[in-house]
């Protein structure tokens, strides 16, 4: 029996860089599980829409929300998208948990730091910079992830958010004079990461290049999510 396909369901953005990043992630997921077809769909701004993706795999698929926090989109928009996919073809579309929170996301953060030539140091602090959510749930989920996965190699690890959490400048002020490294805790590049870069520059903080979508860890995590339904 052919294994069900995988649909990576991302938020979408008016910025093409977001879609490019998700498509690169899809190629890496397919490389990790070559026996399964991997498609993409987007909740907003551009296609393929969930209904369009459903028509590409009409018998059903495992839908992996490419969201690194379990905030509003994961709780509300993803179930609605999966329901639309069922309605479109009658296929067996089943959503997995979103990608976050999960320890592999922190492994992805480590990949980005290592790729930038940065080794763990007690003299440096790492700030995970999330897009956030209006109700604060996104930033809170990243904080819980850090609390459950301590790492004594760094001087501190904190969370900042564009919305619904502490601003990166406020976080930096609380950390004192030590070196501060910010990492974009998001899947792909785009307008939100541009905002992060500007705020980090204004606060005199180094923003590490790249996003989680370009890490081995995130592709592995997406493949694991889909595999959890296939088991």
C-alpha positions as a printed NumPy array, in Angstrom:
array([[  0.   ,   0.   ,   0.   ],
       [  1.304,   3.438,  -0.939],
       [  2.082,   5.619,   2.084],
       [ -0.133,   8.701,   2.406],
       [  1.236,  11.915,   1.016],
       [  2.384,  14.778,   3.207],
       [  1.051,  18.324,   2.969],
       [  3.134,  20.987,   4.67 ],
       [  0.588,  23.628,   5.653],
       [  2.267,  26.989,   6.209],
       [  0.923,  30.428,   7.075],
       [  1.77 ,  32.19 ,   3.827],
       [  3.003,  35.728,   3.274],
       [  2.861,  38.488,   0.663],
       [  6.664,  38.184,   0.625],
       [  7.92 ,  35.582,  -1.864],
       [ 10.827,  34.689,   0.413],
       [  8.422,  32.968,   2.806],
       [  7.1  ,  30.645,   0.112],
       [ 10.607,  29.95 ,  -1.193],
       [ 11.693,  28.904,   2.302],
       [  8.727,  26.556,   2.754],
       [  9.332,  24.994,  -0.655],
       [ 12.968,  24.342,   0.274],
       [ 11.777,  22.703,   3.468],
       [  9.413,  20.502,   1.45 ],
       [ 12.316,  19.289,  -0.69 ],
       [ 14.313,  18.38 ,   2.419],
       [ 11.36 ,  16.55 ,   3.935],
       [ 10.972,  14.542,   0.731],
       [ 14.681,  13.712,   0.837],
       [ 14.168,  12.43 ,   4.391],
       [ 11.152,  10.273,   3.412],
       [ 11.533,   9.651,  -0.352],
       [  8.736,   7.072,  -0.331],
       [  6.157,   9.786,   0.297],
       [  4.985,  12.617,  -1.922],
       [  5.371,  16.012,  -0.233],
       [  3.132,  18.935,  -1.159],
       [  2.729,  22.443,   0.216],
       [ -0.311,  24.573,   1.016],
       [ -0.798,  27.985,   2.592],
       [ -3.409,  29.444,   4.895],
       [ -3.276,  32.937,   3.432],
       [ -1.897,  35.296,   0.787],
       [ -1.143,  32.81 ,  -2.03 ],
       [ -1.525,  29.258,  -3.241],
       [ -1.623,  26.414,  -3.299],
       [ -4.601,  26.788,  -1.003],
       [ -5.631,  23.817,   1.167],
       [ -8.363,  22.955,  -1.345],
       [ -5.898,  23.09 ,  -4.227],
       [ -3.483,  20.86 ,  -2.313],
       [ -6.317,  18.411,  -1.618],
       [ -6.936,  18.025,  -5.332],
       [ -3.287,  17.037,  -5.78 ],
       [ -3.666,  14.186,  -3.297],
       [ -7.405,  13.435,  -3.465],
       [ -7.366,  10.228,  -1.393],
       [ -5.993,  12.079,   1.617],
       [ -2.719,  13.024,   3.261],
       [ -1.046,  13.772,   6.547],
       [ -1.195,  17.536,   7.022],
       [  1.77 ,  18.941,   8.964],
       [  1.215,  22.507,  10.209],
       [  4.495,  24.329,   9.572],
       [  4.013,  26.443,  12.678],
       [  6.589,  26.632,  15.461],
       [  4.112,  27.608,  18.197],
       [  0.627,  26.266,  19.057],
       [ -1.017,  29.673,  18.88 ],
       [ -4.158,  30.92 ,  17.09 ],
       [ -3.337,  29.583,  13.614],
       [ -2.715,  26.08 ,  14.958],
       [ -5.853,  26.083,  17.11 ],
       [ -8.297,  27.672,  14.655],
       [ -7.034,  28.015,  11.077],
       [ -5.489,  24.56 ,  10.702],
       [ -8.647,  22.615,  11.674],
       [-10.664,  24.801,   9.3  ],
       [ -8.195,  24.14 ,   6.475],
       [ -8.269,  20.384,   7.034],
       [-12.074,  20.43 ,   7.073],
       [-12.004,  22.24 ,   3.718],
       [ -9.666,  19.565,   2.339],
       [-12.055,  16.811,   3.434],
       [-14.934,  18.685,   1.839],
       [-13.032,  19.216,  -1.421],
       [-12.333,  15.552,  -2.238],
       [-13.681,  13.365,   0.546],
       [-10.151,  12.1  ,   1.182],
       [ -8.735,  11.156,   4.565],
       [ -6.869,  14.318,   5.544],
       [ -5.509,  14.248,   9.087],
       [ -3.552,  17.015,  10.812],
       [ -0.545,  16.358,  12.995],
       [  0.51 ,  18.539,  15.889],
       [  2.289,  21.741,  14.826],
       [  6.08 ,  21.7  ,  14.763],
       [  6.358,  23.501,  18.078],
       [  6.995,  23.25 ,  20.842],
       [  9.553,  20.474,  20.362],
       [ 13.204,  20.031,  21.448],
       [ 14.256,  19.623,  17.804],
       [ 13.499,  23.313,  17.327],
       [ 16.267,  24.097,  19.803],
       [ 18.53 ,  21.769,  17.838],
       [ 17.705,  23.9  ,  14.811],
       [ 18.666,  27.022,  16.76 ],
       [ 21.985,  25.334,  17.513],
       [ 22.466,  24.627,  13.812],
       [ 21.995,  28.283,  12.921],
       [ 24.448,  29.384,  15.606],
       [ 27.041,  26.814,  14.526],
       [ 26.592,  27.775,  10.863],
       [ 27.432,  31.351,  11.859],
       [ 30.617,  30.121,  13.551],
       [ 29.278,  30.719,  17.067],
       [ 30.105,  28.238,  19.809],
       [ 28.293,  28.044,  23.161],
       [ 29.735,  30.37 ,  25.782],
       [ 28.8  ,  31.28 ,  29.327],
       [ 29.667,  34.859,  28.391],
       [ 26.927,  35.016,  25.751],
       [ 23.133,  34.977,  25.867],
       [ 20.791,  33.618,  23.204],
       [ 17.435,  35.271,  22.573],
       [ 14.847,  33.273,  20.626],
       [ 12.978,  35.938,  18.684],
       [  9.433,  34.805,  17.854],
       [  6.794,  36.471,  15.738],
       [  4.453,  36.075,  18.692],
       [  0.675,  36.309,  18.927],
       [ -1.78 ,  38.879,  20.206],
       [ -2.722,  36.722,  23.2  ],
       [  0.872,  35.975,  24.198],
       [  0.455,  32.207,  23.758],
       [  3.238,  31.919,  21.177],
       [  5.939,  33.55 ,  23.308],
       [  4.765,  31.601,  26.357],
       [  5.131,  28.286,  24.513],
       [  8.727,  29.121,  23.536],
       [  9.474,  30.054,  27.157],
       [  8.124,  26.698,  28.357],
       [ 10.248,  24.891,  25.775],
       [ 13.382,  26.584,  27.106],
       [ 12.398,  25.824,  30.691],
       [ 12.026,  22.133,  29.875],
       [ 15.293,  21.955,  27.925],
       [ 17.962,  23.724,  30.035],
       [ 21.383,  24.314,  28.494],
       [ 24.114,  25.366,  30.911],
       [ 26.562,  26.027,  28.08 ],
       [ 25.077,  29.515,  27.574],
       [ 24.985,  32.401,  29.987],
       [ 21.235,  32.786,  29.483],
       [ 18.464,  31.928,  27.046],
       [ 15.492,  34.237,  26.746],
       [ 12.465,  34.866,  24.541],
       [ 11.473,  38.041,  22.721],
       [  8.461,  38.572,  20.47 ],
       [  7.312,  41.037,  17.866],
       [  3.81 ,  40.785,  19.353],
       [  2.413,  39.422,  22.611],
       [  5.677,  39.291,  24.517],
       [  8.688,  41.258,  25.654],
       [ 10.365,  43.407,  23.028],
       [ 13.913,  42.432,  22.112],
       [ 15.284,  45.717,  23.472],
       [ 13.616,  45.062,  26.831],
       [ 15.052,  41.539,  26.916],
       [ 18.511,  42.857,  26.042],
       [ 18.356,  45.42 ,  28.846],
       [ 17.536,  42.67 ,  31.342],
       [ 20.59 ,  40.665,  30.275],
       [ 23.123,  43.357,  31.048],
       [ 26.433,  43.822,  29.288],
       [ 27.066,  40.27 ,  28.058],
       [ 27.092,  39.475,  24.325],
       [ 23.558,  38.91 ,  23.062],
       [ 22.745,  36.749,  20.043],
       [ 19.222,  36.776,  18.63 ],
       [ 17.927,  33.88 ,  16.526],
       [ 14.769,  34.179,  14.41 ],
       [ 12.41 ,  31.56 ,  15.843],
       [ 10.407,  31.269,  12.657],
       [ 10.21 ,  29.031,   9.607],
       [ 11.14 ,  31.317,   6.733],
       [ 12.439,  34.715,   5.778],
       [ 10.126,  37.599,   4.962],
       [  8.65 ,  40.841,   6.26 ],
       [  8.473,  39.66 ,   9.875],
       [ 12.135,  38.724,   9.941],
       [ 12.917,  42.105,   8.383],
       [ 11.168,  43.722,  11.367],
       [ 13.245,  41.579,  13.695],
       [ 16.434,  42.655,  11.957],
       [ 15.545,  46.341,  12.289],
       [ 14.681,  46.051,  15.981],
       [ 17.87 ,  44.096,  16.695],
       [ 19.923,  46.715,  14.878],
       [ 18.257,  49.491,  16.871],
       [ 19.051,  47.637,  20.112],
       [ 22.644,  46.833,  19.116],
       [ 22.012,  43.07 ,  19.071],
       [ 23.469,  40.557,  16.616],
       [ 20.761,  38.721,  14.643],
       [ 22.111,  35.346,  13.539],
       [ 21.623,  34.645,   9.803],
       [ 18.95 ,  32.215,   8.662],
       [ 15.666,  30.768,   9.881],
       [ 14.626,  27.4  ,  11.282],
       [ 13.23 ,  26.241,   7.945],
       [ 16.751,  26.   ,   6.571],
       [ 17.93 ,  23.523,   9.222],
       [ 18.212,  19.748,   9.131],
       [ 16.388,  19.62 ,  12.454],
       [ 13.189,  21.178,  11.097],
       [ 13.012,  18.789,   8.137],
       [ 13.541,  15.889,  10.536],
       [ 10.815,  17.218,  12.819],
       [  8.3  ,  17.592,   9.967],
       [  9.068,  14.042,   8.812],
       [  8.598,  12.771,  12.373],
       [  5.24 ,  14.512,  12.667],
       [  3.991,  12.859,   9.472],
       [  5.475,   9.525,  10.521],
       [  3.643,   9.621,  13.843],
       [  0.356,   9.211,  11.965],
       [  1.736,   6.53 ,   9.653],
       [  2.89 ,   4.331,  12.547]])
